């Protein structure tokens, strides 16, 4: 219709058009009304089905919360809040339905609201085509400005919007849920059948037949139940994590250590592992120099990788132990659940490789020598070196490369023991091993290349001798002894001659004596003393030779 200044005749035509339109709108056929009854009955049955489904869902949630309140308790409280909001909103809409039917049929409320709380079926309502009651109660006389107050369309809209926002707030990180709620409860203005922009309230409840209005409200109730079921399902899924389908269970024993010593504890985690033998994953491990980037989403291998062969749904890892020490294995598992997207998980494990060794303990030869560094290797079967802390009595222990250095004290015995750290972090003391402590044996004196095992010496060897030296014979330690003094005794012309000197070298007087030696004459090297690496002075005895 045109706007602006109109003639009285044009105004009369426009008024008649409006009246005609209104009369046509009021002339709703019986077939259309019967269709609304059919749709409403279907929506009511849907509501009952959804209500039964929700009851099962809430009971499942309640059972989980009772069995495991730590895991499910907080989420179940939120689910109860959703249940409360949904139930109150459904009841509120039923109250509006009851008020509209009571007003239209002029019946007492007890005749409209049944004992189980349900509203009587539309089939029993006579004034299905009446639009006055729903318009007056919910909108008022001005569709552009719907009236406000309890049980009005404005109040219903506010409650629906409040329900929508509370549902979204329960899962703030769930963008899909928020979008679904916005679509389901879209209260924005829109064009009516005539192409005119109108409010949500007026489009749904202004001058619509009672049967249509009741059906619209039943549809809104079904939407509320659907929203309620969707958010509660997502709450439960969020607690349980992503759902995977498995058809096999197997017992898994994961020991903290597969090697146990006498007196220690064998500890292991025993649990059920689930897998799908008809949907095998892919298992990839890092090659040398590669690593797993766990900060990546999803995790990925940086560098070269190797795909492991599968035995059903189980990957087979075989690796040659090339060297002793701690070995590491890392990689990723790719798994695609049925109907879902591929999932990638990182894994990491380590194992200890020990070199095969034969240990022989000569119990009668367990000796430490004073004054020298005694190198020893200390280990405990089943434990890596970093888990072994040795100690000793009557002496000190210090690290030296891959082994230890023992420096015994003055006592005649020393005990070496160790404390090991178990996989669970507990400590265990190992029984000590006893060692005898001895002084380093005396060295053997040599003069002119001759020792105590020699009886004769040539005069040329005698006169060429530079002095006395002390050597360790058949002794594994590389020790140096320094001769500090000795004396030479000879009988020349029936007169004994003696000369003493400090240090290892032959003195000038001794050389003069050697020049006077004759074949068959005896030469005595006596009072030989030497200082060891520990500073002590040893008496090495005497040497005697016959000049030939």
ABEGO torsion letter per residue (X at the ends): XBBEBBBAAAAAAAAAAAAAAAAAAABBBAAAAAAAAAAAAAAAAAAAAAAAAAAAAAAAAAAAAAABAAAAAAAAAAAAAAAAAAAAAAAAAAAAAAAAAAAAAGBBAAAABBAAGBBBBAAABABAABAAAAAAAAAEABAABBBBEBGBAAAAAAAAAAAAAAAAAABAABAAAAAAAAAABBABBBBBAAGBBBBAAAAAABGBBAAAAAAAAAAAAAAAAAAAAAAAAAAAAAAAEBBBBBABBBBBBBBABABBBBGBBBBBBBBBBBBBAABBBBBBBBBBGBBBBAABOBBBBBEBBBBBBBBEABBBBBBBBABBEBBBBBEBBBBBBBGBBBBBBBBBBBBBBBBBBBBBBBAAABBBBBGBBBBBBBBBBGBBAAABBBBBBGEBBBBBEABBBBBBBABABBBBBBBBBBAAGBBBBBBBBBBBBBBBBBBBBBBGGBBAABABBBAAAAAABAEBBBBBBGBABBBBBBBABBBBBBBBGGBBBBBBBBEABBBAAAAAAAAABBBGBBBBBBGBBBBBAAGBBBBAEBBBBBBX
